[in-house]
């Protein structure tokens, strides 16, 4: 019976090690996703700022809302 208890403990430790590995992987993926979200947010802010600048430039030339087609 002592052998079966030792085997149970070994399997339990192996299972815990596997779970810890999965947790580490999940934490890494979460950190990576957070970095990607921050980068996407920064990119969005840059493009929003550029769009606002372009709109302001159009308005300052009196061309807002007008097509440039001939």
Secondary structure, 3 states (H helix, E strand, C coil): CHHHHHHHHHHHHHHHHHHHHHHHHHHHHHHHHHHHHHHHHHHHHHHHHHHHHHHHHHHHCCCCCCCCCC
